[in-house]
Amino acid sequence: MRKVICSVCGSEKPSGDVFVRDGQPVCSACVASSSSNASAQGNAASDESGALQRVADPTVCALCRTDYGDQELPLVGGKPICATCSVHLYSRPFPLWLKASLAVLLVLLGVALWHGRKYFSAGQHMVRGERAMTRLDYKTASDEFAQVIAILPDTQRAVLLGAKSRFMAGDPDGALRFFNGRKGFTHDSLFNEVNALLTKSVHAVRKARKAIQLDAAGQSDEAAHLMTEAASEYPQSENLGIMANLFNGRAAFYHKDYDAALKFSQAAWDKSPTDPNLTATLSSALACKYALTGDQPFRAQAEQMLAKAQELSNKSPQDHVAYLEYAPRILYRLQTREIIDNAEYQRRFGSTTTPPNLKPPTKPGSTTGARR
Amino acid sequence: MFFIPSIVITVLTFPGVIVHEAAHMLFCRITRLAIFDVRFFRFGNPAGYVVHEATSDLRKAFLVSMGPFFVNSVLCVLFCLPAFLPVWELRANDPLAYFFYWLGLSIGMHAFPSTQDLKNLWKLVPAEARKHNWLAIVSYPIVGLVYVLNLGRVVWADLAYGLAIGILLPLAIFKALS
């Protein structure tokens, strides 16, 4: 232990018990004494005594206070620290509770990542669906949103976007399937948008059904008008657009406006060229033009379309039955250049009667195919 | 802007304080700096601290000062990564996901080094930068940015940082992987 002589009282004190004031060593007893005098005179101790600085004894450990005699200890952080304490300072152990907490934290992290797998999968489908919506690929989008709902049935955004994708694809029934099982919705902007689409589509479908009834009742003009309204109200529905063309074409046919009939039939066929009934309708309109003008190109196109309708109708028994009903009528028109409607044809030849010089159909007719 | 006593925030986000101080201690041990005192959590200001040996070695000072910033940030992202989808994107009613999100945000909120840590580091940077020490050169913008963010704590910059790395970073990672 190092000793220092106090500049005030002159006594020899351990250096750890001495301060430096104005460059002079002062023992702790003299510092305390001068502080109490200053307080008694109403002054702050620091005003009287100046700045104090403790004198560190380099032979006494600042932590464990062990006196190492004349041996100066190495300084750690400016303090003399013995070797024993130094080991503790440099390798201070982490408390057990902290180690346990770290273990729990790592376990929780594992649980969090495992628990989040389903969300990650659902989220991936969600992102892919939204990207498909952006590029107007509604089929892919609705498939992706259906996957989200399969994982998380209560996800409003997926339900609404799925429904929206079906509405935009012109499939209101498919859209309604997305709502199945969902009881309530938060009224956000997406909900309002989908709700507006729903209202619009339901209104359009009602009009379309009424148009079909009118058409069946022979009111082709009113049916065409109503179906055109339905299609314009819900333009996303390709089916309504096709039906509107079909009904307008039919109304034109009954008005003997065969140019308009051909134009509408062509427009309907352009939207769905693999539909055998639309193909037959186009063939029927071309046959009318041939009957009227005698131009061979119309006949060739009509026959080409009829052959295509036959080929397409072979894929479905229902379409094939329809083909067997309309094909003789179109062929009759091409052969005789006489334009008669379905009712007149039935009146003359009956549903099972084969017109003269035509290959007989094997089954009775249906009304699902071309009606003109 | 509304005022919430810092002690309330500290208590609500205590895991972040503990992780921050544990990271300080870890880097002190890694860099062989003496640790005189540690408090991992307390009801006071500061809510936790590590009193360690000063150093003039920039590498050590950088690791000890900035280490918790990186440790807390990484843990925040890891916890928020699986939780941000149910909480923010899918709006799922999953209490476990919300718990993980709270944990992640709590840790992220306490990522910032204290002003004292930054001051200690800042003292060493100019001299080292003049010696073309790459770490000092890199430290300039990082320390400067964190210093400004740290000052912004009064306007919830720490929460904003936690939310940013708890939402934007997981979102970027997720979108990149999807």
Chai-1 contact restraints between the chains, C-beta under 6 A:
chainA,res_idxA,chainB,res_idxB,connection_type,confidence,min_distance_angstrom,max_distance_angstrom,comment,restraint_id
A,V76,B,A34,contact,1.0,0.0,6.0,A-B,restraint_1
A,G77,B,A34,contact,1.0,0.0,6.0,A-B,restraint_2
A,G77,B,E53,contact,1.0,0.0,6.0,A-B,restraint_3
A,L89,B,A34,contact,1.0,0.0,6.0,A-B,restraint_4
A,Y90,B,A34,contact,1.0,0.0,6.0,A-B,restraint_5
A,R92,B,I35,contact,1.0,0.0,6.0,A-B,restraint_6
A,L98,B,A22,contact,1.0,0.0,6.0,A-B,restraint_7
A,L109,B,L78,contact,1.0,0.0,6.0,A-B,restraint_8
A,A112,B,F79,contact,1.0,0.0,6.0,A-B,restraint_9
A,A112,B,P82,contact,1.0,0.0,6.0,A-B,restraint_10
A,A112,B,F100,contact,1.0,0.0,6.0,A-B,restraint_11
A,L113,B,P82,contact,1.0,0.0,6.0,A-B,restraint_12
A,H115,B,L96,contact,1.0,0.0,6.0,A-B,restraint_13
A,G116,B,P82,contact,1.0,0.0,6.0,A-B,restraint_14
A,Y119,B,L85,contact,1.0,0.0,6.0,A-B,restraint_15
A,Y119,B,P86,contact,1.0,0.0,6.0,A-B,restraint_16
A,G123,B,L85,contact,1.0,0.0,6.0,A-B,restraint_17
A,G123,B,E89,contact,1.0,0.0,6.0,A-B,restraint_18
A,Q124,B,S178,contact,1.0,0.0,6.0,A-B,restraint_19
A,V127,B,S178,contact,1.0,0.0,6.0,A-B,restraint_20
A,L152,B,A92,contact,1.0,0.0,6.0,A-B,restraint_21
A,T155,B,L90,contact,1.0,0.0,6.0,A-B,restraint_22
